[in-house]
Amino acid sequence: QTKLIEAAAEANVPWILPNEFGGDNANEALRKDVVLNDAKTQYRDLIEKLGKSSWIGICCGFWYEFSLGGGEATYGFDIKNRTVTLFDEGTRPISTTTLPQNGRAVANLLGLKIMRDDENDKSPCLTDFKDKFAYIASFVVSQKDMLDSVLRVTKTELKDWKIIHEPTAERFKRGNEMFKNGDFSGMRIVLYTRMFFPDQGGNHAATRGLDNDKLGLPKEDLDEYTDVSVRWAMDGTLERYGQ
């Protein structure tokens, strides 16, 4: 992002949305525990140092459809093989956002006026978010909530699935060890598992509150997007992601 940020400063671009999509990078503990989170700080710092632009970060948690159907390393679901790994008891809620809701958030954010008209104007504006994060989410759900949705969508029962439990702390440690030994898939485990820690680091709806209403975001149906995720998992769409 460095070259793009420098080019934006040279062209006096007033607003930049750096790649902050994901967890709460204003959360110091999350940045400390996950190297990829901490690496994003340099881009916000660069924008402020150059002094020509303001930044706004979109904190959305992980993308729901991608993460639910993305394999065991993400939200713990291997949909094709009907296997779920629950972190601890699978009851800890996190904030997660669909791809369409992310798109709406960006579009609606950039559609805000820059400043309020006067002191009587209470409508949201871009300056509300200057050098800050906009917090959005489609759902606040636990793994068990996700599993219930999957069962409804697939018309299966719990007995049709293999359920595995793994302590969150042990899973996080295992992912870090994989990454340190050169297996980059371990970082995916680290990124996702950290969101399910007891400190609610992955539930920014609870720790920060949401800007959904300010951005005019609609409420969404969990099962509708679970269905999208299941279809993507079954037809190989997510396996081709990034190819």
Disulfide bonds with the S-S distance in Angstrom:
none
